Amino acid sequence: MKYVDEFRDRDLARTLATAIAAAADPARDYNFMEFCGGHTHAIFRYGVQDLVPANVRFVHGPGCPVCILPARRLDDAIELAERHGVILCSYGDMLRVPGTGRRSLLKAKADGADIRMVYSTLDALDIARANPGREVVFLGIGFETTTPPSAAAIAQAQAEGIGNFSVFCNHVLTPPAIRHILEAPEIDPSQAARLDGFLGPSHVSAVIGSRPYEFLAARYAKPVVIAGFEPLDVMQSVLMLIHQVNEGRVAVENQYTRVVTRDGNAKAQELVARIFELRPSFEWRGLGSVPDSALAIRADYAAFDAEKRFTLSEKQSRETKSCECPAILRGVKKPKDCKLFGKACTPETPMGACMVSSEGACAAYWTYRRMETLAEMAAE
Ligand code: SF4
């Protein structure tokens, strides 16, 4: 398949592995955070960790949209469906994530709430058109990649006068999260020091461009390479990061030039800026409260803002006890450090979001490294 097969070529992978091995200085370690869950899965699916020397390590970051939504926001979504009786539309991964008391949207649906899985915001708009007597709420989650479709749905609803459609907005922003990881002492004082660079998001960067990461290079002296999601993309990006580290350079480089430009997608950015504004603060699972890290719907579009249309109660929301998702999302623990992995928690019986999502680290370990991980846990 064009643009896929050539980025999975075995011989090219061997050539890159040889180049990485030659470039990596055996006298030091290289710790690179892959921000995106998509990269985590590419690394595991194609065995990239096994193709690089042992002193080149991947630190999994918080870039899984389903994983970072805290229990409180999920509990709010369940309340919208149950107490307010709306038709709640959500992407499929979100349905199985446990909220407080391990209650999920799927369980709420089984209890009678009208919760529907959709593939796009357009599906949610169709449901609103087909049910003019019902309130329809789209559960908007995700990073800069999924924000433009939510903005487009709101613009379309306004243009058509669809008055029964609104968005429960949980869209978050990547650069402030990276900044928070590097700055927040409550995350792990040693973490910023042990990160040597970032594999930058690919799809997110297609929208926002590579320019927003330049502050990282300038202020925190951490190299960034925007990396595509195919295995050769990841390997080439690792090699570029190693070269930067070895040469003492700090720059934002773009490996994913076939998709990402420095300035990104101007039309998408304009649409998002028209509909959304910065939230002063947003709670992330694992990162806690992060300033300026999420979007809210502008007052001009309040009619399409579920948080304005419906009153949500105060809650004592709780993450699942013993689930290590928060520490895994901060990059300070791995799934093998969770005693529930592969025992109480499997994809069939997920105790936390990282085991549910197709971008979650626990799901990646389960799918591609289950036996090794369980063996490591047994040996400890
Ligand atoms: S294995 Fe399950 S319980 Fe443990 S951190 Fe991962 S999602 Fe949470």
Residues whose N, C-alpha, C, O or C-beta is under 5 A from the ligand:
A	BS01	SF4	S322 C323 E324 C325 C338 L340 F341 C345 M351 G352 A353 C354 M355 C362
